[in-house]
Amino acid sequence: MASSDFWQRLSSSLVSSAEWEAGVAGGGTRSGRGTVKLWMVLDALTILAAATVSTLYKFHTTPVAGARGFWHGNLIAGRSMWILLALLCGFTVMLIMISRRMHLYTPARFTNYLHEQRMSAQACFTAGLFLLGTLYLVQAEDIPRRIVVNTIILVAIVLGLRRLVYRMLLYRRYDRGLDTRNILIVGTGPEANALRHHVESIRHLGYTFKGFIEIPGCEAHASASSNEVVGSLDTLFQQTRKQFVDEIFFTSPCERGIVQNVLEQARIHGVDLRVIPEMYEGVAWITPIEYIGQFPTIPLHRGHVPELGFVFKRIFDTIFSALTLVLLSPILVAISIAIKFDSPGPVFYTSERIGKKGIVFRCVKFRTMVRDADKRRAEVMHMNERDGVLFKVSNDPRITRLGRFLRKYSLDELPQFINVLRGEMSIVGPRPPLAGEVSRYDLSHLRRLDVTPGITGLWQVQGRQDPSFASYVSLDVTYIENWSIWLDFKIILRTIAVVFAGTGT
């Protein structure tokens, strides 16, 4: 077995010093910098809100009167607006610097709740002491200390609550299998098995174990059961594609060339790669370490993920869906009543669809076919107008009279905004396929499932009448590889035009 010096030499040779400086010690990866900036902005807004509330409470004034007094410099006698702003900005910068130093902007999976709360309170009160010290040095006795103390306490409480709520929402999504990171563990020894049990037993890590990768000749003995070994190094990246793997963990020391080759492939496929040192105390102090629970890891590669863009996409999806359901509720009720009068059967039709990373969910639509449509599908298979795994019949005899109208203007898809609110779908994205379709996919087709499926997408507005499955996949992959918030907006606008044109079938 190789010593820990091997891992030290390996990490220094495979990753440059510039990459390490962008690691955890520097406050986050390139892919996570957008999220870090968002948290910083939220901290600054929290401080501004806390200072405003504390000031208004102290002087028993209204927001308008307080803002007017602040602007004219007579809110606090003798203190101009710029001096107060400088003090507030100083407190904000100090809090952000301390929070960054304490790694409060790292992903929640790297810390536990109690530690995060303690560090959050410590950061607030430490920055508060600097603010109080500054007030003493500049002899600002005329600034009420009650406002300052109340602001510090309020900031500490709000930041703690915000992080608590965020974790609760995150854990809830983890419980539903959403936003978790799929991992493969390279190695079958005791360390690999210990890591597997560790990530599965700690909820907040948000990892889903997908299997072990065997390394012939690199381990003294194996402890993993054979049915959990999903492949070897030769098939590693085929498994990452099939299992929608986000991270690979190396737990078994082996030849440096093997790890170098895996690292190069990980960069090509956009998969994160980490190694677990065999002897933790031997790792040099300059080597950046990220703890996965209690396991120290050395990150060799991180794939680029536009996290900030995804946050805004999710916020937009939630607000847009909620407003749509509320504003169109009279139409939804009218359609529901019409369906009940038009034909016997339920108002809604639900079917199992495959979502992001192969997660199965129940997709909701208004029923547009007769009640036993699924059982009669074999009767119309010969009428299929699409190639490959797709199935579409324009004049499907199973469609009801009202159903044809609903499909023509895509009104049958309105209930899918419920799926969007639940986080199972997005407004824009590839259409969620049936399990039967996915079972016939080639390995390259699984690229469609790397993102959250959508109600509308590039294929719906550009190639809806194209029967080619290759075109269907190509447009979805094009959307995934060129995604941006602006692209989503353009697709939504084009969708509105398509809906009013009545091109649905």
N, C-alpha and C positions, 0 to 999 in steps of 0.2 A: 504494500500500500504506500502511496506517495505521502510525503509529509505536508504540513501546512505551508512550508516554504514554496512548494509547487504552486499552490493557489496564489501566493503572493507574487511569484514571478509571472504566472499566467495573467493575472489582472493587470500588472504593469506593462506587459508586452502587447496585450490585445487591445487595450483601451488607452487612448492618449490622455495626457494631463488636462487638455482643454475639455475633453468630454467629462472627466471626473469633476472639474470645477463647476460644471452645469448640473451636477448630481444633487443628492440630498443635502450635502453640506452647504450648497449654494442656494438652497431654497426651492428645489423642484426641477423637473426635467423640462426639455423644450416643449414636449407635448402637454405639460401641465401648467405652463406659465400663464396661459390665458385664464385658467381657473384661479390661480394664485392672485392674479390682478383683480379678478372679480371679488374674491374674498376681501382683498385690501380696500376696494371701493366700498363694499358693504360695511366694513369696520369704520371707514371715514364717515359714511352717512349715519351710522349709529352714534358716533361721537357728536356730530352736528345736531342730531335730534335730541340727544340727552342734554346737551348744553342749552338748547332752546327751551326744553321743558323745565329744566332747573331754573333758568333765568325768569321765565314767565311765572313760575310758582313763587319765586322769591319776591318779585315786585308786584304780584297780583295784577298783572296787566294782560291785555289781549294780544294775540299774535300780530295783528296789524299795528297796534300802538307800540309794541315791543320792537318790531322791525323798523318803524319810523324813528324811534329813539336811538336804536343801534346805528342806523344810517347817518343820523345827524350828530352822533357822538355825545348825546346827552342821556343815554340810558344809564350809564354809570358816570357820575360827575367826574370830569377831569380826564376821562379815558376816551381816546378816539377809537373809531371803528377799526383802524389799521392795527393798533396795539392789541386789541382784543382778538382780532383775526390772527395775528402773529402768535399769540399764546395758544389759541385753539389749534392752529396748524402745527405748532411745535409739539403739542400733546399728541396729535394724530400721528405725526411722523415717528415720534418716540414709541408709541404703542405698536405701530406696524413693524418697526425695526426689531423691537423686543419679541413680538409674536413670530416674526420670521426667524429670529435666532433660536427660539424655542420650538421651531418646526410645527407651529400651529397651522401652517398652510399646506402641510403634507397631506396626502390622502388619508381619510378616516381609517382605512384598513391597517395603517401602520401604527396606530395608537389606540389605547382603550379609553372608555368614556371618563373614568375617574381621573386618569392622568391628564386628559385633555382639559377637563374642568379646572383642575388644580393649576395647570399651566396658564389657562386663560385668565383666571383670577390673579395669578402672580404677575402676568404681563400688565394687566390693567392697573394694579396698585403700584407696581414699579414705575410705570410711566406717570402715574399720579404723583408719586414722590418727587420725580423730576420737575413736574409742573409746579408743585408747591415750593420746591427749592428755588425755582426761577422767580416765582412771585416774591419770595423773601429777598432774593438778591437785587431785584429791581425796585424793591421797597414799594410794592403795589398794595398798600394797606387798604386803599379805597375799594379794591375789588373784593366783594363779600366772599369769605372762605366757605360759607355755606353753599354757595353756588358751585364752587370748585369741588367740594367734597361730594355733594349730591350728584354732580356730573360723573365723577369717578365711580361712585357706587352704582349709579344707574347703568353706566357703560358695562361694568362687570356683570351685572345681572342680565342685561339684554344679550350680551355676547354669549354668556353661558346658556341662556335659554335658546338662542338661535342655533348654537351647535348641538344642543340636545334635540331640538325638533328635527334638525337636518339628519342626525343619526337615526332617530326613530323612523323617519320616512325612508332612509336608506336601508335600514334593517328590514322594513316591511317589504321593500322591493326585493331584497335578497331572499326573503322567505318565499316569494312568488317565483323565484328563479330569474328575476330581472336584474340586469346590470352586474351580475357576477362575472368573474373572470375564470375561464376554463384553463386548466393547467395539465400538462404532462410532466411526469417526473422521470428523468433519465437516470436509470439505475434501479436495482432490485434488492439492494442490501438493507441492513438495519436502518441506516440513515434515511433512505428513501421511504421506508415504511413508517418511520417516526414522523417524517415531514407530512406524509399523507394523513395520518391520524391527527396531527396537529392542526392542519388547515381545515379539516372536516369538523373538528370539535370546537373551534373558536368562531362564533357567529359573525363577528364584525369584520373578519378578514375578507369575506365576500368571495371566496374561491370555490370552484367546483372541480373536484378531482376527476380526470377522464381516463387515467391509466398510467401504467409504467412502460418505459422503453428499455429493453434489454441491451446490455453492452457485453457481448461475449468476450471472455478473457480479461475483463477489467475489474472483476469483483471476486473476492475470495469465496463468498457464499451468498446465496439469495435468501431473502425472507418474505418476499412477495409471492402470493399465490399465482399459479400459472394463468388462471382465468382473468387476472387483472393486468397481465402483460399484453398490450395491444399491438406491439410491433418491435422492430429493431431500429438501429440507427439508419439503416438503408431505407426504411419506410417512415422515418420520423415526420417528414414534412407532408407526406400523404395523410398521416394521421392528424396533423395539425389542421389540415384542410377539412377532413371529414368530421373532426370533433370540434371545429370552430375554436381552436386553442388560441388563447391570448398570451400565455407565458409558458416557457419551458424552464424547468429547474434541473440543473446538473447536481447530482448528489454523490456520484462515484468518480474519484480521480481516475483519469485515463490519459492517454497520450495527448500532448499539447496540440498536435496536428488535428486530432479529431475534434477538439473543442473549437479550434480555429475554423475548421470547415463548417461546423454547425453555426458558428457566429456569422459567417458570411451568408449562409442560407437564411438565417433568421433576419438579417438585414434586408435580403431580397423579398422575403415573404411578410415583412412587417410584424414579426413575432418577438415579444420580449424574451430575453434570455438572462438567467441568473445562475450563479454557482453557489453551492453551500460548502464552505471550508470544512475540512475534516477536523482540524485543530483550531478552534476559535481564537485562543489566546496567542497564537503565532502570527495572526494577521497584523501587518504593520499599521500603525496608528494613522498614517496618511491615506490608507485605503478607505474610500467611502463605504459605509456599511448601512444597509437598510434592514431593519428587523421585521420579519414576517412573523408576528406573534413573538415568540422567544427565539426564533431561528434567525441568526445573522446571515445575510445574503450579500453577494457581490453582484450588482447589476452590470452585465456586459453590454447589453443593448436594450433600447426602448424604442418601440415603434412610435411614429408620429400619429397623434390623435388630436383633432381640433376640439378639445374638451369645451372651451368657452363657446364655440359655435353650437355644440350639441346642447349646452345649457340653455342658450337663447332659443334654440329650436324647440326644446321641451317646454319652455315657458310660453312661447308663441302657440304651440299645439294646445296647451291647457286652456289658455285664455280664449283662443279662437273657437275651440270646441265647445267650451262652456257658453260663450255668447251665442253660437249657432244654435245649440239645443234650446236655449232660453227664447231667443227671438223667433225661432221657427216652431216653437212648441204648438201653436194653434194648427199649423200645417201637419205636424206629426200626429196630432190627435185626429185630425180630419182623415188622414191617410189610414190610420189604424181602424177607424170606424168603417171606411169604404172597403177595406180588405175583408172585414167581418161580413159585410153585406154581399160582397162580390162572390165569395166562394167559401165553402166550409174549410176549417183548419185554423191554426194559430195565426196571430198577427205577424209574429217575427219568425224568421228562419235562422237557425244557428248551425254552424258547421265548424268542425275542427280544422284549423289552419295552422301552418307552420310559420312561426315568426322568427325574430332575430336569434341566431345561433341555434336554430332547430327547436326552439321552445314551442310547444303546442298550446294554442289558446282557442277560445270559442269566439268566432267572428259573427257579429249580429247584423242582419239585414231585414228589410221588410220582405215578407213572403210574396213572391211573384209567380210561383208555380202551384200546381195542384198538390194536395197533401201528400200523396204517395210518389212524388216526382223522383226521389232517389231510387226507389225500387224499380221504376220504369226506365231508368237510364239506359239499360242494355237495349231497349227498343229503338232508341234513336242514335246509337253509336255509329251506325252506318251513314248518318247524316252529318257527321263532324266536318266542319269547314276549316279546321286548323291542322297544322302538321305537328309532328313531334309529340310532346306530352300534353299539349293544350287541347281543350275541348270546347267548342262553341258551335251552336246551331242557331241561325238567325230566326228561322220559322219553327222553333221548337214547339210541338203540339202540347207540351206540358205547361206552357206559360198561360196564365189566366188573362182574361181581357184587360183587367185593371193592371195586371203585371206588365203587359206590353207598354202601357203608358208610363208606368213607374221606371221601367228600364230605359225607355226612350230618352227621358230627362234625368236619368241617374238618381231619381228620388228614392229608389230602393236602398241606396247606400247611406242615407242620412243616419240611421242608427249606429253606423260604425264610428261616429263621433264619441259614442260611449266607450268603444275600444280605445280610442285615442286618449280619453280622460284616464283610463285605467293604465295607460302606458304600454299597452300591447301593440298599438299601431301609432302611426304618425299621420299628419295631414298629407305629406308628400313622401313617397318612397315606392319601392317595388311592390307590386300586388302580392298579398300573402297566398302562397300556393297550397293546394291540398296535399295531404300526406301521400296519396297515391302518385301525384306528380313528382314529388321530391324523390320517391323511391326509384324513379326512372331517370333521375339526373345523372349526368356525368360529373366527375370531380370538379371541373371548371365551372359548372352551373351553380355550385354551392356558393359562389361569390355573391349571388343575389341575397343570400341569407345573412350576410355580414352586417346588415343594417336593419333598423326597424321598418317593417312593411308599412305602406301608406294607402290612404283612400284613393289618392290620385298620384300620378307620376309621369315621367317622361314618355313612357310607352303609351299611356292613356291619351296624351295630347298630341303625340307625333306619329305613332304607329298602330293606333287602335284597330284599323281595318286591315293591317298587314297580317296574313295568316302564318307567317314564318316564325317558328320558335327561335331560330337563330337571331332574328331581328329583335324579338322580345327580350332575349337575354342580353344582347349587345346594347340595347338602349338602357337597360337597368344597370349594367356595368359602367356604361358611360356616365350615368347619373351618379353612381357611387364614387367613381374616381374624380369627378369634377364638382362634387357637392359644395354648395355654399348657400348661405341664407338668401342671397339675391336670386340664385337659381330656383329656390323653392318659391319665392314670390312670383317669379315669371311663370312657373308652372301653374300656380294657383290662378293667376290672371287668365292664362290660356284655358284652364279647366272651366272657368266661368263661361267663356265663349263657347266651348264645346258643349256644355250642358244646355245653354239656351238654343244652340243649333239643333239639339235633339238628335245627335248621332248615335246615341246608345242603342243597344239591341239586347 
